[in-house]
Amino acid sequence: MSASLSYIKKDSPIHRLSGSTKFIFFLIWSIAAMTTYDTRVLVTMFVLGVVFFVSSGLKWKDIRFAFLFMMWLIIINLIALFAFAPEQGVEIYGTRHEIVHLFWRYSVLWEELFYLFNFMMKYLAVIPVALLFILATNPSEFAASLSRIGVSYRVGYSVAIALRYIPDIQRDFHDISQAQQARGIDLSRKDKFTDRLKNSAAILFPLVLSSLQRIEVISNAMELRGFGKNKKRTWIVERPFRRADFAAILVAVIMLAVSIGFMVHNGGRYFNPFV
């Protein structure tokens, strides 16, 4: 199982789009998902996101760890929402259809289930596009895209370095973990949770120290090369816009327009099937 989230080079329609296009597409797509709770829009966005992911040539194994981790966080959020607001759906949709009463003030309601489903779909509508943006965008090209839309190249370059650094941290973590286990430090599930938490410090401290050392090396190298002296810079990996780039941005804009259109038609952000 691959746990690495980094750029994977492939020859696909998604990879051939410019970094600026993918960044703009991701922003517009995220705004479209955030502005609505309409099930029809969110499900459509999720389906399109899956289609985009398949067309990229990336495999399930490339995102399995990240996707499962995100799903675990979503499930925790859903449980917390139900625990603190078990009838939030009733307040939103104005009706109450009980399936079964559990205990105290907790009941399984159709309105609450529908609300929680839409909440989950808001995440799922964005996750495929977000993973595509990370895995199909060269970090240097992403920095160039930020610079192209007016962001300081210092900020863009910092983001690019951070994205490049993620696989290095994962590799260092794995190497340090293997080395510490070879020295007899037990990090397996057989040991108690408190003991594993204590033993994890044997990994975190060397990881932090190696990270600080790498940061110092990179900062010294950038300073020796005069980084930040000029207000602007050129990018060797920057791509010009092509027809496919304009088409991709148009798709995102259309989806945003559809999201806003349904919100106006519904008289709010929520689609109410209970009326």
N, C-alpha and C positions, 0 to 999 in steps of 0.2 A: 504494500500500500504506500503510495507516494504522498508525503506530507508537504512537499515543496510547492510553494506558490511563486513561480517566477516565469519569465518570458520563455515560451516554447516556440521555436522557429519552425514554421510550416509554410507551404505555398497554398493559400486558400483565399477566397474573395475577402474574408474578414481581415486576414493578415496584410493583404495588399492595400487596404485603406490606410490613409495617412493617420498619424497619431493625433493630429488636431481633430480629424473627423470622429475618431473613436472617443475622444475626450468630450467633444460637443454632444455627440450622440448619447453618451452615458449621462451627462448632466440633464439633457432634455428628457430622456427616458425616466430618470429618477424623479424629476419634477412632476411628470405625468402620473407616476405611481403615487406620489405623495399627495396629490391634489384630490384624489378620489377614493371612495370606498365602494364604488360600483363594481359588483361582482363580474359583470359582463366585460368591462374594460380590463380588470385585473387578470381574469382568466385568459383573455386574448393576448395580453402582454406576456404572460407566462408562456403560452404556447409559441408565440413568435420568438421569445428568448431562447426556447429550446431549439427551435428551427435554426436560429442564428448560430447556436452553439454547435449543432450537428454539421452545419455548412462550414465551420471553421476547421474541421478535421481533427479537433481535439478529442481525446478519449475520456471515458468515464473515470478511468484510473488516475487521470491527471487532476481531477477535482474531487475525487471521492472523499478524501479526508476533510478538505475544507467544507464541502457541502454537508457532510454528516455533522461536522462541528457546528455549522450555522443552524442546521435543523435542531440540534440539541438546544442551542440558545433560544430559538423560536419557541420550542416546546416549554422551556422554562418561563418565557414571557407569557405564553398562553395560560399556564397554570397560575402565575401571579395575577394576571388579569381576572381570571375566574375567582381566585381566592379573595381579592380585595373588592371586586365589583361583579358579583354573581348575576346581577340583573341590569347590567349596562345596556344590553340589547333591548330590554323593555323600555328603557328611557329613550333610546334612539328611535326605535320603530313604533312605539306607542301602543303595542299590543302585548299580550302575555299568553303563550301557549305552552303549558307545562307538559313535559314528557314523563318525568318521574321525580318525586321528591326524595332528596337524599337525607339531609338532617339540618336542623336549625334553620338558617335562612338560605340554605343551598338547595337548589333544584336544577334539574336539567331542562332548559327551555330552548325551544326552537329559535327564538330571537337571539339568545345568547350564543348558541352554536353558530348561527349565521354570522353574527358579529365577529366571533373568534375566527371563523373561516376566512372572512374578508381581511382581518388583521394579518393572518398567515399569508394570504395571497399577495398582500402589499410587499412582503419580503420576497416571496417567490417570484414576483414579477420583475424584481431588480437583480436578484442573485445571478441568474445566467449571464446577464449583460455585464455585471460587475466582474464576474470571473473571466469573461471574455476579454474585458478591458485589461485585466492584469496579465493574463496568459498570452494574449495576442498582440501586445504592444511592447515594442522595444523600449526599455527605460530611457535611452538617449532620445528616441523619437518622441516619447512622452514629454521630456523636458523641452524639446523643440516646440511641441504643440502648446505648452503653457506660455512659452515666450511669444508664440505667434498671436495669442489672444491678449497679450498685454501684460502678462505676469513677468516680474523681474527674472532674468535668466539665472540669477543667484538662487532664487527660490526653486526654479525649475530644476536646476542642477542638483540642488540638495535633495529634492524628491527623487530624482533619478538615481542618486547614490544610495538613498534609503531602499529603493526597490531592488537595486543590485545587491544590497547587503543582506537582504532576507535569506537567500539561499546559503550565504556564508555563515550566518548565525545558526541556521539549522544544521549545517554540516559540522560546525564547531561543537554544538550541543551534543550531537550524536557521538562525535569522537571523544569528547570529555566524559560522556556517560559511559561509553565502553571502557575507557581507561580506568575510571573509578570503580566500575564493577569488577574489572580484572584485579583491582587491589583489595577486593573483598567487601566493598560497600554495596549492600543489598538495596536495589531499587525496584524489585519485582513486586507484584501484587501479593505475594506470599507473606510479606512483612506487614506490620501494622501501619495504618495510615500516618499516625504521628511519627513513627520511625522513618517512614519514607519521606515525610515532609522535612524532617531534620536532616536526613541524608542528602536531600536535594540541594542543600546549601553547598555540598561538595562539588556540585556541578555549576551552580549559579555564580559563585565567586570567581572561579577560573574563567567562566564565560564573560563576566563583566570585565575582568582584567584584560582578557584578550581583545574584547571589543574596544576598550579604551586605548589599547596599544594600536589597534588598526586605525582608529579615528585620528590619533596623533600622526601616524605615518601619512594618511591621506591628506590631512590638513597641511602638513609640512610640504608635501609634494605640490599641492595647489598653490600655496604661498610662494614657493620657489618659481612657479610658472606664471606668477603675476595674476592669479585669478581675482576678478573683481576690480581690476584697474579701470577698465572701460565700461561705459554704460550699456553697450550692446555687444553682441557677439553673433557669429554665424554658426550654423549647425550642419554638419556633414550628412546627417541622416534625415534632414527635413525633406518632406515630399510635397510637391505641388498638388492642389486639388484637381481631381479628375471627375468624370461623369459619375462614377460609382460613389465618390465621396459626396457629391451633391445629392445623389439618390438616397444615400443612407441618412443624411441629415433631414431630407424631406420626409422620410418614413417616421423619424422621431418627432418632427414637427406635426405631422398628421396625427400621430398617436396622442400628442399633447392637446391638439385641437379637439380630438374625439373625447378625451377625458374632460376637458372644460365644457364641451357641448353637452355631454351626458349630465354633468353637474348642474348646468343651467336647466336642462329638461327635467331633472329630478327635483329641482328646487333646493338643492343642497348636495352635500358630498355623498350621501347614502342612497343606495337603491333599496326601496322598501317593497318586498314581495308579499307582505302580510296585509296590505290594504286592498 
